[in-house]
Amino acid sequence: MAQTVLVVDDEKDIVELIRYNLSQAGYRVVTAGDGQQALDLARRDRPDLVVLDLMLPVMSGVEVARILRQDEKTRAIPIVMLTARGSETDRIVGFEVGADDYVVKPFSPRELVLRVHAILRRDGREDAVERIVFEPLVIDLAAHTVTVRGHEVGLTSTEFKLLHRLARRPGRAFGRDQLLSDVWGYSGDLETRTVDTHMKRLRAKLGVVGSWIETVRGLGYRFRPEGFEASE
């Protein structure tokens, strides 16, 4: 069955451009023209991914993303944010409310399709039976959940993938470029600062075990659980 992408934008020409290109790539596409309609469709159809414009009538894209992330039924849906502005502030705001990626208008339809494909491809390639436990942290891939001291932590799709990538190889240092490739699924013009923004939020959400994600100066990050000693 074709994967479903919800496209949200109030500019009809842009919606049609995205719809056509995603449909040609084999995706089922549903569309919305304002923020409230987007929420209604996301809750009803449970799309595999949302392409979400930042500036929308009725409710902004930022608010839509925030509500989707707060709802247990929709919080794991990946979000690609569209914005007509390319400032760092707009990108950070998008990531702060849980966007997995962003594309700046005007954009190449081919680039957008590739980014959507990359996110959906890496969302589906995990081992569904793997479970990683470093008490009090438990990462359960089958349930796509993370718990700390028995309490579930609400992570975005990208935050979950980042944590899983690091936790699979405790003690190993990962460069920012490598994480961009491994987690986002491609290498391109996505800034390595994107990784830092996601890591900051991930650490905060993990609370008492957030410090287990260490910064490796001049390189990137590593996961070092309490009491862990790397083998020689």
N, C-alpha and C positions, 0 to 999 in steps of 0.2 A: 504494500500500500504506500502511496506517495506521502512524503512528509509534508506537513502543513505549515505555511508561513503566513503570519498575520502582518499585513503592511498597513501602517497608520500614518497618514499625511493628509493635510487639507488641500493640497495642490493636486488636482485631478490628473494633470499631465504627468506629474512625477509618479503618482500611484499607478497609472497605466503603463509607464515605462518599466517600473519595477515588476509589476504583475506580469507583463509580457516576457521579460527576461527570465524571471524565476520559473514561469510556466514552461518556457522553452527548455529550461534546465531540468524539468521533471518534477517540480514541486507543485503541490496544490496551494493556491493562494486565496486568502480571504482578505478583505480590505475594510478599513474604517476611516472616516473623515474627521473625527474629533475624539477627544480623550475618553469621554463617557462611553461612546460606542465601542472604543477599543477595549475597555474593561469588560463590557458585557460580552463581547465576542471571545475574549481571552478566557473568561470563566466558563463560557458555554462550550467552545470548541477545543479548548486546551491545545493550542498550536504547539508545534515543535520549536518554533522560534518566532520572535516578534521583531520586525523592523519598525522602529518608532521615531517619528520626527520630534525634535525638541520643542518646537513652537506649534501649539495646537489650540484650536478654539475649545471652549467649554472647560477643558482641563489640560494643563500643560503636560508635555511628554515626561518631564521630571516627576510630576505628581503621579502620573500613570505608572511609571516604573517603580516608584516608592510603594504604591498600593499593591502592585503585583508581587513585590518582594516581601510584603508583610503578610500576604495570604498564603497559607500552607499549601493550597491547591495549585498555585501558580508561581511560587517563588523560585522553582528550579528551571523555569522556562528561560532560555538564553535571550538576551536583548541586544540588538544592534541599534545604536542611537544614530539618527540622522540630524545634522545641524548645518545651518547655512553659515555658521561662524566657526572659525578654526582656532579660536583662542584657547590657551591652556586652561583658563578658568572654566570654559564650557565643557571641555573634556573631563576635567576633574569632577565637576558637578555631576556629569553623566555617570562616571565610575563610582562616585560616592553613593548614588542611589541604586547601584547594582547593575549598570550596563556592562555587558561582556566585551563590547567593541564599539567603535564609532566610525562613521563615514562622513566626511565634510562635503557639502554641496558646493559647487557642482561636482558630481562624481561619475566615474565610469561604471556603467551597468555591469560590465564584466567583472570589475573589481568587487562590487557588492555581491554578486553571485558567488565569487570565489570565497569571500569572507563568510558568507552564509554556509557554503558547502564545508569550509574548514571547521567551523564551529559544530555543525551537525555531525560531521564525520568523527571528530574526536569525542563527541558526546556518546557515540555509539560503539566505540572500540574498546571500552574498558572491560576487564574480566568481571562478569556480573556476580561471581561467587567469592571474590576476594574480600577479606576482612582484616584490617590492620588495627592492632591493639597495643597501645602504650598507656597503661593506666595512669590517670583517669580518662585518657582520650581513646575513643573508639571510632574508627572510620569504617562504615559498612557500605560497600559498593552495591550490594544487592538491593538494599533499601535506599541508597543514595542519601545517607544520613551521617551526621557527625554528632557525637555526644561527648560531653565533658562532665564527669561525676554524675552520669546518668541523665543529664539534662541535654535535650537536643539543641544544637546551635544552628541557627538559620543562615546558611551560606548560599551565595549565588552559585550558578553552575561553574563559573570561572574560578571562584574562590575554592570550591570543592576540588576542582581539577588541580589547582596549584598545591593545595595541601596534600592531596593524594600523591602527586608527582614527587614532592619532597619526602613524604613519609615512607614511600616505597624504598628509598635509599637513605636511611638515617646516617648522618655524619658526612654524607657526600655533598660537596659544594656544587651548585648549579649557577652558571653565568646567566645574566639577564637575557642575552640573546638566545641562549639555549632554552630558557623557559618560554620565551615568546614563540619559539618554534614548536616546542613540545606541547604547550598548553593551548596556545591560540591556533596552532596547526599550520602556521606559515611564517615565513620571514619576509618582511617588507618594510614599509615606512612607519609602522607602528612604533612609537618611541619606547625606549627601554624604561623611561619614567613611568610608563603605564604599569609595569611590573611593581614598581615601588608603591604606587597608589593602591593597588590591590593588596599588596602585602601589609600595608598599614592597616587597612580595614580588617583583613584576615586576623592579624594579631589581636586587634581590639575585640573582635568577636570571640576569639578563643579564650579570652580572659586569663585564668591562672596558668594556662599552658601556652599562651601567646609568645612568651619569651623563648620557647623552644625553637622558634624560627629565628635563626641568627643571621645577621648581615655579615657577609664576607667582604671586607673592604676591597674595593677595586674590582670585584668580580660579580657577586650576586648574593645568593642565600643558601643556607643549609638548614636541615631539620635535625636538632640534637635534643632528644627527650632527656628528661632528668634521669641521671644515673647511667646514661648511655656512654659506652666507651667504644670508639672505633677499633676494629681489629687491625693489627699491623699487617 
